Every structure is written in C-alpha cells, then in structure tokens.
Amino acid sequence: MENSQQKNIHIKISKNLFDAIPYIKEGKLVVAKTDTIYGILADALNKEAVEKIYKIKGRPEDKPFIILIPSSHDLKKFNVKPDPQGEKILNIKGITVIFDIEDPTGEFYYLHRGKNSLAFRIPDDPVFLSFLKELGRPVVAPSANPSDLQPAEDIEKAIEYFKDSIDLYIDSGKVEKNVPSTIVKVENGKIKVIREGSKRL
C-alpha cells in the first residue's frame, strides 16, 4: 500500500536554478539553495504564495520571512523608511538587514506580520544573484524545513519533509555549512546584531 501511495506523488527535480523562474512567476513554491542554505522560494509580492509557505512549514503566523533582492533599489518596492547606514550594510551582500516600514497597516502587512519592519538580503552568490535579476521579482526564502525540525542539508531531506507540496526542487548537492545569514538592524546609528550567522560585519 505504501509503495502505491508513493507512486502517486509527483515530484519535479531539476539541477538548473533558472528552471525555477516560470514556477515562481506563477505563484508556485520552489525549494532551492540560496547563498546560505536550502530555502522555500516564492514571489514576495504574491500574498497567496507567501501564505502557502506558512501553511506547509507550520510557521508561527507572527514570524516574518527574509526577502531576497538583487539590489538595494528594490527597497523602494516595499515602502521602507530611508536608512542610509542600513543600505550600506545591505550592499555588502550576504548580510540580512532589517528596515522599518512607512505604513504598518498597508499592503505589506502579510509580509511584516505586525512587526512593522522587513528584513532584506542581497545574496552573496553570483549565480543566485543572476537568477534574481532574471526573475525580476523579490523572493521570500525561509529555510526548507517544518518549523520544529532541522533545515534540510540536501534535496533528499527537503523532499522527505515536503513531498509534493513543493512544485519544483532544485538539486544543488549537499550544503557544506548549514548556517543561516547574519541579521542586523541599525538603531540610533548603532549596528545591533539580531542573529549571528554565516557572515560577520
């Protein structure tokens, strides 16, 4: 019985990250390695796609996702408050920076979840950066695991976690260092480290 059930699960796997572009544009979910670990990618500007990730991860509703962007110019899409120092850190690449937003009750409530701030990272990986530029959309990319389990180190583990609830898996081999990004915020001109991670300032 178990074998026949498994045959009904249709899992799509590719080794080419750029194959994910049409999926994300259509509001679908993709597991792929970012500049840090395997993440669940979705169009950050597609509310339904973002909510789908909360559902399959079992993630607490009040925990926002980090948004990956190819350039600091993309901050304008999200109505964040100007923060030249934060922007300077963001441009280092690979470090996640939290920015306050101008309109807490506005259209991006589904992203900030009542925190009134959003976290952004420009990936420190040339291939992933090229992918984001070609995609032309910011993506959310939380770690590829249910909320109470360890992040998937490879695509096999991610498939074990999510099976066919993910529309496409991109296999980039095993992650060498399964460490998420460093998160910082600038407060009153001082840099506050929220989470120590894969890259230090």
N, C-alpha and C positions, 0 to 999 in steps of 0.2 A: 504493500500500500504506500509506504513512504517513497519508494522509487518512482511510482507512477505520479505521485504528487510533485516530486522534484522535476519531472519531465515537463510538467505544465508551467513551470516557472521559466519565463523567457528573459534571459539576461544578455544584455548587449555590452560587449567589451571591445575597446579599441586601444591602440598604443599611441594614437595621434591626438594630442590635446586639441588641435584645431577642429577635429570632428565634433567637439562639444558645442561649437558656435551655433549651429541651427537649433540644437536642443534648447539651449539657454534662451535664445530669442523667442522660442515658442512657449516659454514659461515652464520648461521641464527641469528636472533635477539631474545633476551630473556629479559623480564622485571623481575627483582628480587631485593630484598632488599640486599644492601651491608652492610658494617659495619656502614653506616650512614643513607642513605635514599634509596628509590626505584630508581634504575637506569636501563638504557637500556644497556644490556651487549652484547658485540660482541668480537670476536677474534681480538686483537690489531694488529696481524700480517697479517690479511686479509683485504687488502685495500678496496675491494668491500663492505665488511660488514661494515667497518667504514664509507664509503661514504653513505651507506643506512641510517645510523643514522642521518647524516647531513640533508639528504633529508626529513625524516619524522619529525624531530624536527624543521625544518626551521631554523637551527642554522647558524649564520654568518660563512662564509667559513674560516675566519681567526682566529677562536677561537678553539684552540686545546682541546682535551679531556684528562682527567686524566687517567693514565694507572695503573691498579691494578696488583700487582705482589706478589708472595708468599715469595720472598726472595730478598735481595739486590744483590745476584749473577745474577739475571735476568737483571740487568742493562747492563751487557755485551752484551746482545742480541741487544741493541739499540745504541751501539757505542757512549755512553755518555762520556764526559770528566771526568777524575778522580776527585772526590771531597770527601775526607775522612770525612770532617765535615758534609756534606750533607748526606752522607751514614749513619753516626752515628745517625742523627736525623730520617732518614728513618726507621732505625731498632727499633725505639721506638714503632712503629706501630700506625696507625691511623692518622698520620700527612702526608700531601702531600708535597713533596719536589721537587723543580724544578732544573733540571740539564741541563747544556749546552751540545750540541752535537758536535761531532768532524767534521761531514761532512754535513753542512746545505743543500746542494743540492742533497744529496744521497737518498737512498731507503726509508728513513723515512720522506720524505717531506710531504707525505699525513697525517702524524701524527702531525708534528710540525707546519704545515701550514704557513711556512715562519717566525716563531718566533725564530727558531734556538735553541730551548730548549724544553724539555719534562718534564712533571710533573708525578711523581710516588707516589704510596702509598702502603704500606703493611697493609692490613686491620686489624683493632683491633677487630677481631671477630673470635673465634676458628673454628666455622662451615664454615664460608666463606673462611677462610684460608685453611682449609682441602679441600674444593671444588676446590680452585685454584691449589693446589698441585696435586689433582687427574686429573684435566683438563689438566695440563701440558702446559698451554699457558697463556700469559698475556691477560687481557681483558681491553677494554675501558668500562666505566660505567657512562656516563653522566646522569644527573637527568631525571626521567621519566615524561617529560612534553614538550609540544611545547615551543619554546624559549620565548614567551611572556606571558606564564602562570605559575601558582604556581606548584612546584613539587608535584606529586601525593603522598598523605599520605597513600593510600591503593590501593589494586589491582583494585578495582572497578573504582576508578578515572583514573587509568592508562588505563584501557580498554575503558573508555569513551573517553580518549584522542586519543588512537591509534588503537582501534578496531582490525581488522585482519592484520594490517601491522606489528604486532609483532607475531613471530612464536610460542612463549610459554610464559605464565605468571606464575610466581611462587608466590603463595599467602602466605605471612608470617605475615598476620594481619596488623593492623594499626601501623604506625611509631610513636613512642612516641614523639621524638624530631626531627622534620623535618628540621634538620640543616646539611648543607654540611661540608666537612672537612676543617680544617685549612690548608692554603697553605703558605709555606715559601720558601725562597731562601737564600743561603749563598753567600754574596758578600763581597769580600776583608776580609774574616774572620769574618764578622758580619752577624748575622741572621736577615733577613728582612721579616717581616710578610706581605704577599701579601693579604691574606684574613683571618680574624678571623672566626673560625668555631667551630666544635664540640669538639675539644680537644686543650688544651693550652700546650705550652712547659714548 
